[in-house]
Every structure is written in structure tokens, then in C-alpha cells.
């Protein structure tokens, strides 16, 4: 009887915690709407875009960057190597949009073990304006991209970010990635913000350049393996907040394989484990597996139907999650429940992988993520 009560109580607490996170996230998130230009003279903005390789949506994301509804902004594209195939594509697009100030910078400043941060340094230092956005090349910027970022900057803000919202998945595994990005990771990040725990996300980061330069500049973000973890800790140390945009920006996915999802999610899990171990530890409880197992233990002890119990737990987890996606206009399909279930089956193994070392792939860079002090070491290609 005691085992039944303990298992049932723990399962109920986890189910209610999951529901609470959805309610909190929903209170912070807004369905996408167009934001008009602010009154008066909008402040000029520099957008630094680190790029590497050509992906299925690269041409579209490039064109979106040149089509923003902001009167004065510059684009600074950064690549590490001149022979990168994306160089020709960027140069052609710059020629097609002569009215938008844009340039391509080539070089690899080895200030850290983070290849993305190394790629951004030259762009940050070349930026001409006081407001700088660091934007990943696979972000699908809406025309009011800058308006959304600026609207989230309020008194006491040190950084504005947007989580990626997966869209346009092609195939089941891409839908699993949507389940990871949207109703799990974005949901918990917005729930954390609602509780005063704002975490930076490197996909889109709006900085006030004089503020960051006065506190060490972009190079200070090399203090952590991941630049968004370093940004979070820096902003918090200054007594400022990390704010998230109300309607996060899309990342079109296209086709994904299981190996690609595992590689990316394993890297992120390991980075979270190294940079925020106390927050990473309870991630094992965020999916449906643990509360489902506890509920089945309680049901078996009490003589209840295991099938009915499993159905009730899964419905309590997945119906509110699908409702969140539907209410915010995120991708939703008849296969999403199956995709969410696949995600939750992967989560325990992903969590365990986060505690282990070993090589991972970071956009073509073979890396070994060790402890925080060892940080991130490059390994020879093919290792």
C-alpha cells in the first residue's frame, strides 16, 4: 500500500508539473502577428550571421535577411574558410539586393573552442551600430524580425533571444525534431522565463553593443563552452534579465534522419550538462516515461487496469502539449503524437548520454566535450 501511494503521488506530481509548465509557457507566448515600426526614428541595427555550408533552405533564409522591414540595418555574413560553398551563394545574394548594406567577412579567430563564436568575432568587431543581432544562418526571419526583438527589450534587460521553432518537417524524424524544439525545449524555456529564470538561446541574440563591450566584449562569451550559456551567466551577474521574444522565430527543418537528431540533441544535452548541471539533472523527469512507469507501478499494486492507466497518463501529457502547439500556430500533424512519444522514448538515453564524454559532431567539427574546466577540445577529423 505504501509503494502504491508513493508511486501514485510522484506520478501525479510530475503530471501536474508538466501541465504547469505548459500553462506558464502559454502565458508568455503569443501567436505570431505583425509588429509595426516603432514611432520616431528606429535605431540602426547590425545583424551578424555566422554561416557554414549550404543547407536546403539557405537561399530562402538569405533572401529573408535582405527583406526586413527596418529602415536602417546592415548585414555582416561571417564564414571561417574562403572555400566554403556558402560563400558564392552569399556573394550572389548581396549583388541581388544592393540597397541593403551587406558584406562577407572570411577568417577564423580562434578565441575559444566554440567554432560558432570564433566565426562571429570578426563580425561583432566590424559592426557599425550600437544594437547587434547574432543570428544563426538557418533562422527564417520574418519581415518584422527586428521589431519583435526590440519589443522584448525593456528596462533591466541585458539580452533578448528567441528559441527556434521547428517548421516544414519532411518525414517522421523531422517531426520528432519539431517535438524536441517546440513543445519541449521552447516550452520549458518560456516556463523558466515566467518563473524569472531567463536562459539565453544562441539562435537569435539582440545585444546592446556598448553594454557588452564595457564588460569584456564578445570575447567574454568564450568563458563557457556554449556562447548562450556564457551570455546567460554574464547578464545575470550584471543584475539584468534575459528576455525572450513573445513569438519565437521559425527554423525550417526539411528532412531529418534519426542520426542527425541524435547527434544534435546529444551535443545540446552535453552542453547543458557541462554549463548548467543543476538544471540538467532533473531533465530526466520532463518526458512521460518516468511518470508513466510510476503510474503503472501504482496501478499494478492497486489492481487497476494497466492499459487504462497508461492511456490516462499519456493523454494527460500529450493532449495539453498538442493544444499548446495548436494555440500558438506551431506545426501540428496527425503524426505528432507518435513523434512526441518517440521523443520521450529517446529522452532517457539522451539524458544519460549528457553525463558521458566522447566525441560529438558540431557542424562538421569533431569535438570532445569534457568537463567545464577541460571545455571543448577538437579531435582529428574521422575520430
Residue pairs with C-beta under 8 A, 6 or more apart in sequence:
1 301
3 297
3 298
3 301
4 297
4 298
4 301
4 302
5 298
7 294
7 295
7 297
7 298
7 301
8 294
8 295
8 298
8 302
10 291
10 294
11 291
11 292
11 294
11 295
11 298
11 313
14 285
14 290
14 291
14 294
15 291
15 313
15 316
15 317
17 285
18 286
18 288
18 291
18 316
18 317
18 320
19 316
19 320
20 191
21 187
21 188
21 191
22 187
22 191
22 320
22 321
22 323
22 324
24 190
24 191
24 194
24 195
25 186
25 187
25 188
25 190
25 191
25 194
25 324
26 324
26 327
26 328
27 194
28 190
28 191
28 193
28 194
28 244
28 246
29 190
29 246
29 247
29 248
29 324
29 328
30 246
30 247
30 328
31 247
31 327
31 328
31 329
32 142
32 247
32 329
33 247
34 142
34 143
34 144
35 144
35 147
35 148
35 151
36 144
36 147
37 69
37 70
37 71
37 147
38 147
38 150
42 70
42 71
42 72
42 146
42 150
43 129
43 130
43 131
43 150
44 72
44 73
44 74
44 128
44 129
44 130
44 131
45 70
45 72
45 73
45 74
45 129
45 131
45 132
45 133
45 146
46 73
46 74
46 76
46 127
46 128
46 129
46 131
46 132
46 133
46 209
47 65
47 73
47 74
47 75
47 76
47 132
47 133
47 135
48 76
48 78
48 120
48 123
48 124
48 127
48 132
48 133
48 134
48 135
49 65
49 75
49 76
49 77
49 78
49 123
49 135
49 136
49 137
50 78
50 79
50 116
50 119
50 120
50 123
50 134
50 136
50 137
51 77
51 78
51 79
51 84
51 86
51 90
51 119
51 137
52 79
52 80
52 84
52 86
52 115
52 119
52 137
52 363
52 364
53 84
53 85
53 86
53 363
53 364
54 85
54 86
54 89
55 137
55 138
55 254
56 252
56 254
56 255
57 138
57 140
57 168
57 252
57 254
58 86
58 89
58 137
58 138
59 89
59 93
60 140
60 252
61 137
61 138
61 139
61 140
61 141
61 252
62 89
62 90
62 93
62 137
63 93
63 97
64 140
64 141
64 142
64 145
65 75
65 135
65 141
66 75
66 93
66 96
66 97
66 100
66 102
67 97
67 143
68 141
68 143
68 144
68 145
68 146
69 143
69 144
69 147
70 145
70 146
70 147
73 100
73 101
73 129
73 146
74 100
74 101
74 102
74 103
74 127
74 128
74 129
75 100
75 101
75 102
75 103
76 102
76 103
76 105
76 123
76 126
76 127
77 90
77 94
77 102
77 103
77 104
77 105
77 123
78 104
78 105
78 106
78 119
78 120
78 122
78 123
79 86
79 87
79 90
79 104
79 105
79 106
79 119
80 106
80 107
80 108
80 115
80 118
80 119
81 106
81 108
82 106
86 137
87 104
87 106
90 104
91 104
94 102
94 103
94 104
103 126
105 122
105 123
105 126
107 122
108 118
108 119
109 118
109 121
109 122
110 118
111 117
111 118
111 121
111 219
111 222
112 118
112 221
112 222
112 375
113 225
113 367
113 375
113 376
113 377
113 378
114 221
114 222
114 225
114 226
114 227
114 376
115 362
115 363
115 365
116 202
116 227
116 363
117 218
117 221
117 222
117 227
120 134
120 218
120 227
121 218
121 219
124 132
124 134
124 209
124 217
124 218
125 218
127 209
129 209
130 208
130 209
130 210
131 150
131 206
131 207
131 208
131 209
132 206
132 207
132 209
133 146
133 149
133 204
133 205
133 206
133 207
134 202
134 204
134 205
134 207
135 141
135 203
135 204
135 205
136 164
136 202
136 203
136 204
136 251
138 251
138 252
139 162
139 164
139 203
139 204
139 249
139 250
139 251
140 167
140 249
140 250
140 251
140 252
141 249
142 148
142 249
142 250
145 204
145 249
148 162
148 245
148 246
148 247
148 249
149 160
149 162
149 204
149 206
149 245
150 160
150 206
151 245
151 246
152 160
152 206
152 243
152 244
152 245
152 246
153 160
153 206
153 243
154 243
156 240
156 241
157 240
157 241
157 242
157 243
158 211
158 234
158 235
158 238
158 240
158 241
158 242
159 200
159 205
159 206
159 207
159 231
159 235
159 240
159 242
159 243
160 205
160 206
160 242
160 243
160 244
160 245
161 200
161 201
161 202
161 203
161 204
161 205
161 206
161 228
161 242
161 243
161 244
161 245
162 201
162 203
162 204
162 244
162 245
162 248
162 249
163 181
163 185
163 186
163 189
163 190
163 201
163 203
163 244
163 248
164 181
164 186
164 201
164 203
164 248
164 249
164 250
164 251
165 181
165 182
165 186
165 248
165 249
165 250
165 251
165 330
166 174
166 177
166 178
166 180
166 181
166 182
166 250
166 251
166 253
166 331
167 178
167 250
167 251
167 252
167 253
167 330
167 331
168 250
168 252
168 253
168 254
168 331
169 175
169 177
169 178
169 253
169 254
169 256
169 331
170 253
170 254
170 255
170 256
171 255
171 256
172 335
172 338
172 339
172 342
173 256
173 257
173 258
173 260
173 261
174 253
174 254
174 255
174 256
175 331
175 333
175 335
175 336
175 339
176 256
176 258
176 261
176 339
176 342
176 343
176 346
177 253
177 256
177 261
177 264
178 253
178 330
178 331
178 336
178 339
179 336
179 339
179 340
179 342
179 343
180 261
180 265
180 343
181 251
182 325
182 330
182 331
183 321
183 322
183 324
183 325
183 330
183 340
184 286
184 287
184 343
186 248
187 321
187 324
188 286
189 199
189 201
189 244
190 244
192 198
192 199
193 199
193 242
193 243
193 244
198 232
198 235
198 241
198 242
198 243
198 244
199 228
199 232
199 242
199 276
200 228
200 229
200 231
200 232
200 235
200 242
201 228
201 244
202 226
202 227
202 228
202 231
203 249
203 251
204 245
204 249
205 228
205 231
212 218
212 220
215 234
215 238
216 234
220 230
220 234
221 227
221 230
221 231
221 234
222 230
223 230
223 233
223 234
224 230
224 233
224 275
224 372
225 271
225 274
225 275
225 369
225 372
225 375
225 376
226 271
226 275
229 271
229 275
229 276
231 242
232 242
235 241
235 242
236 242
247 328
261 346
262 346
262 350
263 360
263 361
265 346
265 350
266 350
266 353
266 354
266 360
267 360
267 361
267 362
267 367
267 369
269 280
269 283
269 350
269 351
269 353
269 354
270 353
270 354
270 356
270 360
270 369
271 369
272 279
272 280
272 283
272 354
273 280
273 354
273 355
274 369
274 370
274 371
274 372
275 372
280 351
280 354
283 347
283 351
283 354
284 290
284 347
284 348
284 351
285 291
286 347
287 343
287 344
287 347
287 348
288 313
288 314
288 317
288 318
288 341
288 344
289 344
289 345
289 347
289 348
291 313
291 317
292 310
292 313
292 314
295 309
295 310
295 312
295 313
296 306
296 309
296 310
298 304
298 309
299 305
299 306
299 309
300 306
314 341
318 337
318 340
318 341
321 340
322 332
322 336
322 337
322 340
324 330
325 331
325 332
325 336
326 332
357 368
357 369
357 370
358 368
359 366
359 367
359 368
359 379
359 383
360 366
360 367
360 368
360 369
361 367
365 378
366 378
366 379
366 380
366 381
366 382
366 383
367 376
367 377
367 378
367 379
368 376
368 377
368 378
368 379
369 375
369 376
370 376
370 377
